[in-house]
């Protein structure tokens, strides 16, 4: 049986997170000559041109509100497009895609696949209700971590319906990007740099790293924290760094598109969320860059960071002192930390390389089409 035609529905095509994973999978399979297309709510982001080159024109579904007449019209328009494209499977990658995609798939008479890529702990109740409906409607639910699968089985998703497919890391592309000059290198303060790359939102808990830095510098006087990302906590983090007397040792870079090039200037990477985490692209990028990782034992983090093997894992609600202790260990044990970085890279090569992950997605779609 020939491969099914799959449409990937996602909010937009930015570089990071779920959106970036959707883009990479759609492009990777399309480049193998398979019929994969993309639809988005906002035609924008780092991957737009590359996705269109590989998959054809991206369909923009102009849904801007949960309950408006225009929303109903756009769902119906998406359903018509799915029929016109002779789509076999609609794969919704994020929360909004699942909420609206389930109805478009039903109207179009195509099979529907939902994704669960975090623990769903940050969504309002009305989204949770609609996402649970999407899980029931879907023929499969794709998780990106065993922790996510276990969580949603406990929430009532049948174990046989939910399948774990890991994140994809294009190591060849990341290595090429790492060799390019980092355009903001002049902004990096001198010292022993730990990078954190995430949204500056409360659940990411970036503030504990600022607090820990003040403790770390008592032992490692040239320790530096590089913060990459935007978000509502930016003013609070700046104020905290100033209050703790480490403002000159915290570098806020904002959004950065050259993350692999930045990581070449750092000794370690950190991600310390206190909730909601799935399988982190950020941690995978640190690992691909051969950096040891400091992470909280939250969600899928423990599936990537093995304490003492690929980095240091601290408790989910770790205090600044606990984070500082692990940070100091990484800086104080250079040879061991470098060995962790090498082991981290090997794990990415073994489990997250494109040829491995894409074949698993292709196999899933074929099995769904044959059911």
N, C-alpha and C positions, 0 to 999 in steps of 0.2 A: 504494500500500500504506500502511495506517495505521501510525502510529508504534508501535514495540514497547514493551511494558511492561518497565521496567528497575527492578531493585532494586539499591541502592547499599549495599554492606557495608563498614563501617569500625569501628575500635576503639571510639571514642566520638565525641561531637560538640562537642569543645572548640573555642575560637575559632581557634587558630592552626594552621599546618602543613597536613598532608594532610587532617586531620579537617575543618578549616574549609573547605578547597577542596571536599571531598566535599559538605558541607552546602550550600555556595553553588550548586554545579552542580545538585544534586537539587532544591533550592528554585526555582532559576531556571527549570528546565525544567518543573517542576510548575505554576508560575505562568503558564506559557504554555498550560496546559490539557493537558499531556502526562502519560501515566501513569507516574509515578516514585514509588518508595517507598524507605524507608531501613530498614536493619537494623544493629544495633550489638552489640558484646559487653558494653558498659556503657552503660545509658541515663542519660547525664549529659552536662553540658557546656553551654556558652554558647548553642548553637544548638538545643537540644532542642525548646523550645516553638515556635520559628519553623519548624523542619522539620516538626513535627507539624501546624502550621496549614496549611502548604503541601502536604504529601505524605500526610497521614494518620498514624495511630498508628505509632510506631517499634517495630519488632520487636526485642526484646532476646534475644540468643542467649547464654546464660549459660555461655560457655566460659571456664574459669579456669586450666586446666592443659593441657599438650600431650598427655599420654597418660593419661587416666583413663576409666573406664566412663561417667562423666557427660559427658565430651567427645564420645564416640561418640553418646550419646543426643541431645545438643544439635545435632550435625551432622545427624542424621536428622530432628530436629524442624524445623530450618531447611529441609531438603529438602522436607518435607511442606508447610510454609508457602509455599514457592516454588511448589509445584504448585497449592495451593489459591488462590493469588493469580494463577494463570495467567501466571506470569512468563515472559518471553521471554529476558531477558539478566540475568545476575548480574554486576555490576561490583564487584570487590574492590579497595579503594583502598590498603590498607596491607599490611604484611608478614603480620600475623596473619590479616587478612581473606583474603589469597591462600592462606595455608597451609590454612585450614579451608574456605574458600569453594569451592575446587576440588572437594572431595569432595561437598559439598552440591549443587553444580551437576550433577555427574555423576549422583548419586542422583536428582535431580529431572528430569534430562533437559533442562536448559536450557543455553543458550550461556554460556560463561564468559569474562569479560574480566579480565585482571590489570593492575595498575599497577606501574610502577617510577618512584619519585619521588625516589630518591637513588641513590648508587652502590653501596649494599649492603655497605659496608665495616665496619659496626659489628655485624653479626649473627653469632651463634655458628654453628658448622658445621652443626648439625642443622637450623637454620632455613634456611640457605643451600640445603641439599639439597632441602627441601620447597618453597622458593620457585622453584628451578630446575624442579622438577616442575610447579609452577603455570604457569610460562612455557610449558612444552611443551603442557600441557593447554589453555591459553587459545586462543581463536580470534583474539584481538588482545591485544597488550601495549601499554598507554598509558604513554608517558614524558612528562615535563613539560619536558624540555630536550634539545637536540641532543647535549649532552655525555653525558646518560644513555643516549640511544639508541645513540650510538657505543660506549659502554662495554659495553652488553649485547649488541650485535652481535658485538663481539670475544669475549664470553663464550659465544657460540653461538646466540643468539636470531636466527632468520631475519630478514633486513632487511625483507622484505615483511610480517612479522607485527607489527613494532613501529612505532607511530605517535606523533608528538609533538603534544600538545595543551597549550598554555601555561596557566599559572595565570590565574585570573579575579580581577580587582580591581573591586569595586563602588564606583566613584569617587563617585557621588552619596551613598551611605551614608557613605563615609569623610569626605567633605567636611562632611556634617552633623555627624558625630561630632567633627570637628576644631573646630567652632565652640562646642562645649560647654565649660564650665569644667573644668579638670583638677583632680580632687579632691585630688591629692597635690602640687599646685603649691607649697604651703608647705614641702615637704621638699626642693625643688630648691635646691642651692647656687647663689649668684650666679656669673656668669661665662659663658664661651663654651662652650656645651654640645655635646658629641658623644654621641649615644645608641647603645647596642647592645642589641638585643632578641633574645634567644635563650635556649635551655636552657643552664644552666651545667654542661655536660658537657665532658669533655676534648677531643672532636673539634671543638668550637666555638672553642677556643683563646682564650677571653676574656682569659686572663692576659696575653697579649702586649699588649693594649690598656692594662692597668694598668701594665705595664713601660714602654710607650711614653709614657704620660702623664707619668711622672717626667722624661722627656727633653723632652717638648713644653713643659712648664712652665718650662724654662730659657729658652725663647724667647718663649712666650706665657704670661705669669704667671697669667692668670685662666682657663686652659683647665680644663674640668671634664668628667668622664666619668660618664654616667648609665647604670647597668646595670639592665636589666629582665629578669626571669626568675628561676626557681628551679632548683636542681640540686645535685648532690653536691659541686661545686667551690666553692660559696659560702664555706665556712670558709677554704679555701685562698686565695681571691681577697681576702677581707677581711684575712687575715694578710699577704699580699703587699703590699697597699696600705699597711698600717701599716709594714711593714719598709722600704718605699721612701719613706716620709714623705709620702704623698699621700692618706692616709685621709680627710682633710677635703674632698678634691677628687673623691672617688669616692662616688657616691650609689647605694646598693643599694635599689631600689624593690620587689623581689620581683615576683610576678605582677601584671600590669596589664591591665585590660580596656579601658582608655581610651587605647590607643596613639595614635590620630590626634590626640587632644587634647594628649597629652604632646609629640608631635613639633613642635607649633606653638611650643614653648618651646626648641627646639634648632636649631643651625646646620648640623648634618650628622648622618648616620647611618653606622654601621659594622657590618660582618659579616666576620669574618676566620677562617673555619674552615680547618682543615688537611686535612680529608678528608670524604668522604661526601656532599657538598652536591649537591642537585638544583637546581631553580629556586626561589629563595628568596621566600617571601611577605613576609618582613621587608624585604628590599631593595625589593620592589615597593611596600610601604607607605611607605618612605622616599621613593621616587621620586614616588609619588602626592602626598606632602606637599611636593613641590618642594625636597627636600633633596639636596645632592650626597652621594655615597656613597663611603665608603672600604671596599674589599673585597679579599680575596685572590683570586687567579686560580685558583679551585677549583671544579670541577664546572660548574654552569650560571651561576656568577656573571659570567663574561665575556660571557654573552649578554645581560646586563642592564647591567652597568657597562662602559662604553667609556671607557678611560683618556683624560682630557682632554675628554670630551664630556658624560658624565653623572656623573663622579666620578673617583676615583683608584684604580687597580688595582695591587696589589703582588703579589709572587710568592707562590706557595702556601705556602712555608715561610719567609715573611718574618720577619726579625729585628725586635726592638723598635725598632732604629734606623731600619730601612726604613719601618716603620709610622709612626714619629714624623715622619719627613721628609714623607710624604704628608699627614699630619694637619696639620702646620705650614703646608704649602702651602695647604690648604683654608682655614685660618683667616687666612692672610696675604694671600689674594687674593679679597677679598669679592665684587667684581663678577664675576670669572670663576666663582667658586663659585655665585653666584646664577644665572648663566646656565646652568651645569650643572644646577642644580635645575629650571629651566624646561624644559630639554631632556629631563630625566628624566621630568617629568610628561607631556610630549608623547608620549614613547615608550609610556608606560602607556596613554594614551588611544588610541593607534593600534593597539596589539597585545593589550591585556589587558582591554578594556572588556567588560562582560557580554554585550552583543548579539553581539560578535564571537566570543567563546569558546563561548558556549552554542550558537550555530549550528554550530560545528565538532563539538561533542559530539553534537548532534542528528543531524547528518549521519553521523557514525561509527556511531551505534546503528542508524540506518536501513540503512546498507550492510551491517552485520553481520546484521541480521534478514533481508535479502534474499539473502544468500549461500547 
